[in-house]
Amino acid sequence: MGVTLIESAKHSGVMLDQGVAKVIAENSPILDRIKNMQFQGSAYTFSIESAIPPAQWRGVGQNYTRGSGATVKVTENVYIMGNEVYIDNFELKVHANKLDLKARKFSEISRSLALEYNSNFFEGDTHVNPLQFDGLRRRLSGNQVISAGTNGAALTLAMLDELIDTVVVPENKKLLYTNRWMRRKVTRLIRDATGSIVINFDSLDAYGKQVMKYNDVPILLVERTDDGSTILDFDETQGTDTTTASIYCVTFGDEEFVFGMLGAGGKLETEDLGTSEVSPGKIGRVEFYPGLGIKHPRCAGRLKGVDKS
């Protein structure tokens, strides 16, 4: 059974592990809810249903022609993600609260890891960087990718409805991921529309942040928390338009839909390595081994080519 990053860290019994996992999850609208399969080793193999056995009609006294479904085995790798914490001796000597200084340094690295995971979840490409896993942009194809227009086009509510309908399982667990500008565009479209359209702000996430919903589907923001820039920016090319962006619809599940993977038994490891041999200061390290899998062919979709108009 899959667990979230925070649930996995709880089993380590190390307070620093738990604190780092909490900061990462607070800064990732993906890692705060995606279920991760925990296993030993560097790869995880699972089966995807490719065909189901045919239903048949038969007459009295006749037999069925036995058939069976078909599955395809898929193997996904996990990758190494982390960084080192460095505290200069000067900081250690002049800072009044050493524990607070250490916590702040680990918090900085944790936020950085969350932002990098967010970016990779959508735009990771092993052709560009073989050290990271492929994100949804590379994985989704065919009917799961909707084009706003040949050369880009403005977002409409009909496009958003079509995107939501590309994801068929399950109806009550769908999530929309977009940038802040696009979310404002949705509210403008609803204000300008006639008829009955439901949008509400009646729920909070696990960290007290207000969640906007369109037709009961949460719209989650993907952006950097340090400089306010967005990860799902208007930097994609659609035909002649070089300034378009994408919106994604995703359903997470326990090795059913979109799910994560954590190697080394799911451990997120924090280490206090002591004095650096290279420079005057103390070092530490945060590291874990994430991966990504898609079990159902219609558990994620992408609307691409949306321009800023």
Buried (B, 14 or more C-beta within 10 A) or exposed (E): EBBBBBBBBBBBEBEBBBBBBBBBBBBBBBBBBBBBBBBEEEEBEBEBEEEEEEEEEEEEEEEEEEEEEEEEEEEBBBBEBBBEBBBEEEBBEEBEEEEEBBBBBBBBBBBBBBBBBBBBBBBBBBEEEEEBBBBBBBBBEEEBBBBBBEBBBEBBBEBBEBBBEBBBBEEEBBBBBBBEBBBEBBEEBEEEEEEEEEBEEEEEBEEEEEBBBBEEBBBBBBBBEEEEEBBBBBEBEBEEBEBBBBBBBBBBBEBBBBBBBBBBEBBBBBBEEEEBEEEEBBBBBBBBBBBBBBBBBBBBBBBBBBBBE
